[in-house]
Amino acid sequence: MAVFHCWLYTDPPLDGGPLRALIVAGGLGVDFFFVISGFVLFLPVVRHDGVFGSWWGYATRRAARIAPAYYVAVVVQAAATPILTRFASPFSSLGGWTVLLVHLLFLQHSAPRWLLRQLDFQASVMGFGVNGALWSLSIEVLFYLLLPLVAGAFFRRPRSGLVVGVAAGLLWRWLAFHLPTLAAAVGAGNAVGGNAPRLLEQFPGYLGHFAFGMAAAYLFVQAARSKRTAATPGWVEKPAPLQIVLLVLLLLSMVGYGSAPSGTPAGAYARYFDDLVPACAFAGLMLTTSLGSPRMQWLMANPVSRWLGDVSYGAFLWHFPLILLFSHTLGWVGGTGNAAFAALLALVLPSAFACGWISRRFIEEPVIAWAHRTTRRG
């Protein structure tokens, strides 16, 4: 995501072909994150044969995982708004305090903008104009809330759960895409305005992504168990060929996604439909890699990848403000083009990983350890 956002700020042409398309497809990092969430959080349910376990323990661990580091980032970035942007401090108005509360409740992507405007908040709502990437955490928290309600049913009927998840996501996207037309037909066009893109990115539009991850978790446990029996499917015994096919499909779909035109009216919405194919391929690749040999898993399981995974949440929380710091506030990177892109990457990536390490070491790990001790006692 950091590479993609650096690309957005510098608009480099790169090679004008597949490399540029893959960089543009870095925006799919959010989609892959939702797939991973579905896999990781549903995996314990499958291992316990559909038993979800303690809701209190689950809620404690989820809150400990994302909330403390997020709250620190939100408060610090809100205070830094006048330094990093042209907007006034959110602490200077009732609307600003309301927006801060909205963020603390993880509602920053769902709160109606018109209401916040009525409270005299005229700046950018998402991340106070400092960190627009925070919208995805609203989606993530809604999945946390939904999972305990659907986990048992999905385990009992995984195929139906996958179909329902994908179909519901596509239905929501279709409705959001056509909402302006439908509203105009009933005389409510002024009430809807141009909100379709934001509606497309709401939680129901990503149900298919979470369902892909949950289905992969189900297949992973069933495949692992089948290895202990005589009835082991061929793709479980030798997942490498399928893994290669899925990797090629993922790369091709990402190049197609990154090459899609954005100048036409339909182009603005194409990504909200085209992301399902790479999300599905990513879920399959994650499944086959998990079932593969240590050699097949090395790219994701080596110490460097593990460390990057550990600090990735903090890097996600801080990379956007760092882009603003180096480009707007300090003026160390200006203009557009390949050179500006390379310079911004050289500044942002190590700084973001450093912030991620600080966040992991001093905020996330202590709170996570406390949550596990507390829930084990419970």
N, C-alpha and C positions, 0 to 999 in steps of 0.2 A: 504493500500500500504506500509506503514512503516513496518508493521509486515512481509509482504512478502519480502521486501528488506533486513530486518534483517535476515530472513531465508536464503536468497541468500548468504549473507556474512559469515554465520556460518554453513550452511548445517547440521542442527540437524536432527537426525533420528526420534525424537519424538516417537510416538507409532508405526511408520511404517505402519499405516493404515489410517482410516478416518480422524483423527485429522491432520496428516501430509498432507493428500490430501487437506483438507480445507485450511490449511496455504498456500500450494502451489497455490491453487485457488485464493489466495489474489491478484494475478496478474490480476484477472478479475475486480479489482476495477476500472481500466481505462475504461473497457467496460461498466460498470454500470454508470460511470460518463458521458459517451456519451449518454446513454439512458436517464439519468436525464436531460441532456442539451436539448435533443429533446423534452422532455415533458414540461419543464419549459418555454422554449423560444417559443414554438408553442402554449401554453395554451392561452395567450392573443389574438392571432389571432383567435382561435376558439371561444372565448368568444365574440369577435367582429364580428362574422359571416364572417370570411375570410378576413376582412380588416386589413392589416398589420400596417397601421399608418405611422408615420413619420420615414423615414429612417434615418434622421439626429439624431433624438432623440434616436432611437435604437442604432445607432453606438456610440453615446456619452455614453450611459449607459453601453454598452458592453465594450468599451475601459476603462471606469472608473472602471469597476468591476475587470478586470484582469491585465491591463497593469501596473499601478503604482507599485503595490506590486511585480509584476514579474520583472520590470526593476530594482528595488532596489536589488532584489535577484540576478539577473544576474550580475550586476556590482560588488557587494560585493563578490560573489562567483568566478567571474573571477579574481579579485584581490587576492583571497585566494588560487588560484590554486597551486602555488609553495608550500604552507604550507600543503595542503590537499592531494596532489598527487606528483608524480615524474616528472610531466611536468613543463616546463618553463612558466613564466608569459605570457599570451596572449598579453599583452601590449608591449612585446619586439620585435614583428615582424609585418610586414604588414599582413601576414596571420592571426595572432591573432586578429588584429583590424577588419579584414574582418569577422572573425567568430563572433566577438562581434556584428557587424552590422547585420549579418545574424540572430542572436538571437533577436536583438531588433526589427527586422521585422517579427518575428515568423516563420522564414524559416529554423530553425535548423534541421528539420527532412526531408526537401525537397532539400536542397542545395547539389549539386553534390560534393562528397568527392574528386574526382580527381582534380577539379578546386582548391579547398582549398589546396591540396597537392602541386599544381603548385605554389602557393603563399608561399611555405615554411612553411606551418603549419603542423607539424607532430604529434601533440598531438591528443587526442580524441576530435572530433568535438562536440558531443552532450554534452552540459553543461560543456565544457572544461575538461571533464573527472571528474568533480566534481559532476554533477547532471544529470545523464542520464534520469531521469524521465521527463525532460522538453520536450521530443519528443511529448508527447500527446497534448501539448498546440498548436503545429502547426496544428494538426488535428482539434482541437476545433475552432481555428480562421477561418479555412477554412469553417467550418459549419456556423459560424457567417456570413460569406460573402455569402454563398449559400442560407441561409434561406429566405431572402427577395425575392429571385428570384423564389422560388418554393412554398412558403407558400400558396398563393392563389390557385394554382392548386391542392396542396395536400388537402386543405380544401374541394374543390369541388368534388374531387374523392379520398377519403381517402383509399379505398381498393386498387385502382390502384396504388396510391402513395406508399403504403406499399409493394405491390408486386414488383413494379419497384425498390424500394430502396433495398430490400433484393436480388433481382435477379442481380442488377447491382453490389452489393457488392460481391456476389458469383462469378460473371463473372470475376471481377477484380482479385479476389484471384486465380481463376483457371488460368488466363493468367500469373499472377506473378509466380505461382508455376511451370508452364511449360515453362516459359520464357527461361531458359538456353537451354532446348531441342529445342525450336523453333528457338532460335538464332543460335544454332549450325547447324540446318538444312539449314539455309540460309548463312552459313559461317561467322556469326557475334558473335561466341562464346566468343572470346577474349574481345569484347566490353561489354558483359553482365557480364561475370565472375560469381561470387557467390552472386549476388545482390538480388536474389529472396526473401530471408527473409525480407529484408528492403522494398522491393516493396509491399509485403503482408501487411505491416503495414502502407501503405500510405492511404490517406483520402478515396479514393473510396472503399477500403476494409471495411470501417466502415459505409457505407451508410445504411446498414440494422439496425445497432444499433440506429442511429438517427431516422430512420423510425419507429422503435418499440416505441420509446419515443413519437414521434409525433402522432402515432395512439392511444397510450394510452391517450394522452391529448384530442384528439377528442372524444374518447369514454367516458372519464370522464365528459366532459361538456354535451354531449348528455344524458348520464345516469342521471346526476344531474338534468337536465331539465325534464327528463321523470318522476322523482319523484313527479313532480307537476301535473301529468296527471294520468288518469286511466290506461294507457297502459305502466305500469312499468314492465320491464323484471324481472323474478324471481331472476336472479343473481345480479341485482341491489338492489332489496328489501332485499335479504339475501346473501351478498357477502362472508360471513365467510366460507362456505364449499369450494368455489372456491379458496379463499385465502389460505386455508390449503393445497389444492391440488397443488397450484402453489409454495407454500413454500417447500413442499416435492420435487417437481420437481426441484426447484432451488438447494436445498441441494444435491440431487442425481447427478444432472448435474455438480455441482461444485466438488463433490467427484470424479466423472468420469474424469473430466478435470484434477484434481490434481493427479490422479493415472495414467494418460496416460504415457506410456514409452517414454523416450526421446533419447534412445540409437540407435534406428533404423533411417534410412534416412527419412522415412515418419514421424517419431515422431517429428522431428524438425518443421514440418509444421502443425501437427495435431491441435494444439491449435488455429490456425488461422481459422479453420473451426468449431471446437468444442465450441467456445465461443458464437456462435449464439444461441444455445439452452438456456444456462443460461441467456443470454441477453434478450431473449424473455420472459422467466419465470420471470425475474426481472421486466420487464415492466408490466407484468400482475399482479404481486404482488404489485407493486407500485399503479396500478390502483385500485385494490380491497381494498387495505388499505386506499386509499384516499376516497373511497365511504363508508367505514365501520363506525362503531360507535366509539366514543372516546375511548372506551375500546380496540377496535382493533387497534387503532392508537397510543396507549400509548407508545409503544416501540420506535416509531420514533418522537413522539410529546412531550415527557417529557422534562423538563428543561435541563437535562444533555445532551440529544441527540441534542437539539436545540443549546446548547453552542458548542458542538463538531462540529456541522454543520457550525456554524459561523466561527470557527477558522480553519476549515479543509483546506481551500485553502492555508493559510500561512503555516500550518503544512506540506502540500504537497510540497511546495516550498523549505522547509528547512530540511526535514528529511534525505534526501540523504547526503548532506554535513555533517550533524551531525553524521551519521554512519561512514563516513571517519574520522571525527575528533576523535571520541572515539576509533576507531579500529586501524587506521593507524598512525595518528599524535600523539595522547596522549598515545596510546598503552595500554589503560585501559582494552580492551577486545582483546584477541588473540586466535588463534586457531579456531577449529570447535567443534560442538557437542551441546548437549542440554544445558549445563551450560553456554557456551558462548552465545548461543541464548537468554537465559533468562537474562543474564547480559546486553547484548546489548539492549534488549527491555526495561529493567529497566532504562537505560540511555537515550535512544533515544525518547521514547514515551513522557515522561513529558517535555523533552527539546523541542521537535517538537511542542507540544501543547502550550508551553510558547511562542515560536517564532510565532506561529499562532495567539495567543492573541495579541502580540505586533503588528504584521502586521495588524490585524483587527482593533485594537484600534487606531493606530496612522497613518496608511496609507489608508486602505481600506474604513473605515467608513467616514472619512472626504471627500474623493474624491467621494464616492458614493452619499453622501448627496449633494455635489456641483452639481453633474450630474443631480440629480433629480430636484433640484431647477432650474437649467438651462433649462432642457427640459420642465418643467411645464410652465416656462415663454414663451418658444417657442410655 
